[in-house]
Amino acid sequence: MHTVAILALDQVVPFDMAAPMQVFDWTRLPDGRPAYRVRLCAASPEVRADGGFSLRVERGLEALADADTVVVPGCSPAAGPTPGPVLEALRQAAAAGTRIASVCAGAFVLAEAGLLDGLHATTHWVAAQELARRFPEVRVEPDVLYVDNGQILTSAGAAAGLDLCLHMIRRDFGSAVAADAARMSVMPLEREGGQAQFIVHDHPPVPRGSTLEPVLEWIEDNLAREITLGALATRSGMSERTFGRRFREQTGTTPLQWLLRARVRRAQYLLENSDHPIERIAQQAGFGSPTAFRERFRRVVGTSPQGYRSAFHGKSGSPAVRV
């Protein structure tokens, strides 16, 4: 039987901790036997949970020594630095070949322990920029559900943590066992790690009073039209070279990348809030053709327009909720 240790830290996020415990605990082999032995452990007998309550934990850090897999859930930002003994226990587990995975902000703990140095990793997209800033040696991928480096794995938000758990179950016992675990958790099995987190693609901020504000408003109002760099430069009274340089200085991106993101956002809104066919949305968002729309939308969002609509279309007319 495979042993999984869930490492609870102070201010642990309850769902980030409970979901992996449940999915592993429910997993059964074809003959009905449990596939995993799940252990909750912590550095101290009592752990505060994000939300104002405490947990009594029976096992200490020694549980990491005989675990086959260690899962580190996310913690509230108020938790502060990870205690030294926890980091050392994780380093020792990694040195012994133990598989170590994180859920959401648990990636920060693995990064503190040095386990993500030189590796690709992910976390919730809201925290990805901070992870990259604090740990520049980590190759942060902010727009995927999970990253499997073999021994070290990281996942995005809590739901992506379930995707990662199912991925590990499939690695351990095959697709049939993982599919059964997915059904027990009322989860799809087919979401792959490279699928994008459904990120709100906000435009980079523009300084208030910027000379770019009028042209950016014009872009938003004319997305269905063909828009060229030359046309934008002309509207701004600048040469293409000067306009491109000033645009990058003030936004951190190029005019055409800004335009692409604006069109994707328009398409996301229409996919969420209308029943328009894909061909019409491609035209309304200014992509020129359905083929170009599908290709560029997938490149930015990480899934197809139809896949996005299936996930986020507002059936009741209310705004769709993103991960």
C-alpha positions in Angstrom: 0.0 0.0 0.0 1.3 3.4 -1.0 1.6 5.9 1.9 0.7 9.6 1.4 1.6 12.2 4.1 -0.4 15.4 4.0 1.8 18.1 5.6 -0.3 20.7 7.4 1.4 24.0 8.2 0.1 26.9 10.3 -2.8 28.7 8.6 -3.3 25.8 6.2 -6.2 26.2 3.8 -8.8 23.6 4.8 -9.9 22.6 1.3 -6.3 22.4 0.0 -5.7 19.9 2.7 -9.0 18.0 2.8 -9.4 17.4 -1.0 -6.2 15.4 -1.4 -6.9 13.4 1.8 -10.3 12.5 0.5 -9.4 11.6 -3.1 -6.5 9.4 -2.0 -8.5 7.8 0.8 -11.3 6.9 -1.6 -9.1 5.3 -4.2 -9.6 1.6 -4.5 -7.7 -1.1 -6.4 -9.6 -3.4 -8.8 -10.1 -6.0 -6.1 -11.6 -3.3 -3.7 -8.5 -2.9 -1.5 -7.5 0.7 -0.5 -4.7 1.9 -2.8 -3.3 4.5 -0.3 -2.7 4.9 3.4 -3.2 8.6 4.1 -1.5 10.3 7.1 -2.0 13.9 8.3 1.2 15.3 9.9 2.5 18.6 11.1 5.4 20.1 13.0 3.3 20.5 16.1 0.3 18.7 17.6 -2.1 21.6 16.9 -2.3 23.5 13.6 -4.3 26.7 13.0 -6.4 26.6 9.9 -7.3 29.5 7.7 -10.8 30.4 8.8 -10.4 30.6 12.5 -10.3 27.0 13.8 -7.6 24.6 14.9 -6.7 21.0 14.0 -5.3 18.3 16.3 -2.7 16.3 14.4 -1.4 12.9 15.7 1.8 12.6 13.6 4.8 14.7 13.5 7.4 15.4 10.8 8.8 11.9 11.2 5.8 10.7 9.1 7.6 12.2 6.1 10.4 9.7 6.5 8.4 6.6 5.6 5.9 8.2 3.1 6.0 7.4 -0.5 4.3 10.8 -1.4 4.2 14.0 0.5 1.6 16.6 -0.3 2.0 20.2 0.9 -1.3 22.2 0.9 -1.5 25.9 0.5 -1.4 28.3 3.5 -2.7 31.8 4.1 -0.3 34.6 3.4 -0.5 35.4 7.1 1.3 32.2 8.0 4.8 33.8 7.6 8.0 32.0 6.8 8.0 28.2 7.0 9.7 26.8 10.1 13.2 25.5 9.6 12.5 21.9 10.8 9.7 21.6 8.2 12.1 22.7 5.4 14.8 20.3 6.5 12.3 17.4 6.7 11.2 18.2 3.2 14.8 18.3 2.0 15.5 15.0 3.6 12.5 13.4 2.1 13.5 14.7 -1.3 17.0 13.4 -0.9 15.5 10.0 -0.1 13.6 10.0 -3.4 10.1 10.7 -1.9 7.7 12.2 -4.4 6.7 15.6 -3.2 3.7 17.6 -4.5 2.2 21.0 -3.6 -1.3 22.4 -3.9 -1.7 26.1 -4.7 0.5 28.3 -2.5 2.2 25.2 -1.2 4.7 25.8 -4.0 6.1 28.6 -1.9 7.1 26.1 0.8 8.8 23.8 -1.8 10.6 26.9 -3.1 11.8 27.9 0.4 13.2 24.4 0.8 15.1 24.8 -2.5 13.3 21.9 -4.1 12.1 23.9 -7.1 15.5 25.4 -8.0 16.0 25.1 -11.8 12.6 23.4 -12.2 9.4 24.4 -13.9 6.6 25.0 -11.3 3.2 26.6 -11.0 0.9 28.0 -8.3 -2.4 29.9 -8.4 -2.2 32.5 -11.1 -2.9 35.3 -8.6 0.3 34.3 -6.7 2.5 33.4 -9.7 4.2 36.7 -10.1 5.1 36.8 -6.4 6.5 33.3 -6.6 8.7 34.3 -9.6 9.8 37.5 -7.8 10.8 35.8 -4.5 12.4 32.8 -6.1 13.9 33.8 -9.5 15.7 30.4 -9.8 12.2 28.8 -10.2 10.8 28.7 -13.8 7.2 29.7 -13.0 4.5 28.7 -15.4 1.5 30.8 -14.4 -1.0 29.4 -16.8 -1.1 25.6 -16.4 -3.0 23.4 -14.0 0.0 21.4 -12.8 3.6 20.6 -13.5 5.1 17.2 -13.2 8.9 17.2 -12.9 9.0 13.5 -12.0 9.8 13.6 -8.3 8.6 17.1 -7.6 5.1 18.3 -8.7 3.2 21.5 -8.3 -0.4 22.5 -9.0 -2.4 25.7 -9.3 -5.6 26.4 -7.3 -7.4 23.8 -5.1 -9.3 22.3 -8.0 -6.1 21.9 -9.9 -4.7 20.1 -6.9 -7.4 17.5 -7.4 -6.3 17.2 -11.1 -2.8 16.6 -9.8 -3.9 14.0 -7.4 -5.7 12.1 -10.1 -2.6 12.4 -12.3 -0.5 10.8 -9.6 -3.1 8.0 -9.0 -3.0 7.3 -12.8 0.8 7.2 -12.6 0.7 4.8 -9.7 -2.1 2.4 -10.6 -3.3 3.2 -14.2 -6.2 5.0 -15.8 -8.9 2.6 -14.7 -8.2 3.2 -11.0 -7.8 6.9 -11.6 -11.1 7.1 -13.4 -12.9 5.4 -10.5 -11.3 7.9 -8.1 -12.4 10.7 -10.4 -16.0 9.4 -10.3 -15.9 9.2 -6.5 -14.7 12.8 -6.4 -17.2 14.0 -9.1 -14.2 15.2 -11.2 -13.3 14.8 -14.8 -10.2 12.7 -15.4 -9.3 14.2 -18.8 -8.0 17.6 -17.8 -4.3 17.6 -18.6 -1.6 19.5 -16.7 -0.8 21.7 -19.7 -4.4 23.0 -19.9 -4.4 26.6 -18.9 -5.8 28.0 -15.7 -8.7 30.2 -16.7 -7.0 33.5 -16.0 -8.5 36.9 -16.1 -6.2 38.4 -18.7 -6.1 42.0 -17.4 -4.3 44.5 -19.5 -1.1 45.9 -18.1 -1.8 49.2 -16.2 -1.4 52.5 -18.1 -0.3 55.6 -16.1 -3.3 57.9 -15.5 -3.3 60.7 -17.9 -1.1 58.8 -20.4 -1.2 60.0 -24.0 -2.0 56.3 -24.8 -5.4 56.4 -23.2 -7.4 57.7 -26.2 -5.9 55.1 -28.6 -6.5 52.3 -26.1 -10.1 53.3 -25.8 -10.4 53.4 -29.6 -9.0 49.9 -29.8 -11.6 48.6 -27.4 -14.4 50.3 -29.4 -13.1 49.0 -32.8 -12.0 45.5 -32.2 -14.1 44.1 -35.0 -12.1 46.2 -37.5 -8.8 45.4 -39.0 -6.3 47.3 -36.9 -2.6 47.7 -37.9 0.4 49.2 -36.1 0.5 51.9 -38.7 -3.1 52.9 -38.1 -2.5 53.1 -34.3 0.6 55.2 -34.8 -1.2 57.6 -37.1 -4.0 58.0 -34.6 -1.4 58.9 -31.9 0.4 61.3 -34.2 3.7 59.4 -34.0 5.9 57.3 -36.2 5.5 53.5 -35.9 8.9 53.2 -34.2 8.2 56.0 -31.7 4.7 54.7 -31.0 5.9 51.1 -30.4 8.7 52.3 -28.1 6.4 54.5 -26.0 3.7 51.8 -25.9 6.2 49.3 -24.5 7.6 51.8 -22.0 4.1 52.6 -20.6 2.5 49.1 -20.7 5.3 46.6 -20.7 4.0 44.9 -23.9 3.7 45.6 -27.6 0.7 47.2 -29.3 -0.1 44.0 -31.2 0.1 41.9 -28.0 -2.2 44.4 -26.3 -4.6 44.1 -29.2 -4.6 40.3 -29.1 -5.4 40.3 -25.4 -8.2 42.8 -25.9 -9.7 40.6 -28.6 -9.3 37.5 -26.4 -11.1 39.3 -23.6 -13.9 40.3 -25.9 -14.2 36.7 -27.1 -14.2 35.4 -23.5 -17.1 37.7 -22.6 -19.1 36.6 -25.6 -18.4 32.9 -25.0 -19.5 33.4 -21.4 -22.6 35.5 -21.9 -24.0 34.8 -25.4 -25.1 31.9 -27.5 -23.5 33.4 -30.7 -21.8 30.7 -32.9 -18.0 30.6 -32.9 -17.9 32.1 -36.4 -19.8 35.2 -35.3 -17.7 35.6 -32.2 -14.6 35.4 -34.3 -15.9 38.3 -36.4 -17.1 40.4 -33.4 -13.7 40.1 -31.7 -11.8 40.9 -34.9 -10.0 37.6 -35.5 -10.7 37.6 -39.2 -11.6 33.9 -39.5 -12.8 31.1 -37.2 -9.5 29.2 -37.8 -7.4 32.2 -36.8 -9.7 32.7 -33.8 -9.4 29.1 -32.6 -5.6 29.1 -33.0 -5.0 32.4 -31.2 -7.5 31.8 -28.5 -5.9 28.5 -27.7 -2.5 30.0 -27.6 -3.5 32.7 -25.1 -6.1 30.8 -23.0 -4.8 27.2 -23.4 -8.1 25.7 -24.4 -10.4 25.9 -27.4 -13.2 28.5 -27.6 -15.8 25.7 -27.3 -14.0 24.2 -24.3 -14.0 27.6 -22.6 -17.7 28.1 -23.3 -18.5 24.7 -21.9 -16.7 25.6 -18.7 -17.9 29.1 -18.2 -21.0 29.8 -20.1 -23.5 31.6 -17.7 -26.5 29.3 -18.0 -28.6 31.5 -15.7 -27.4 34.8 -17.2 -25.2 35.6 -14.2 -21.5 36.4 -14.6 -19.3 33.3 -15.0 -17.0 32.4 -12.2 -13.3 31.8 -13.0 -10.8 29.7 -11.2 
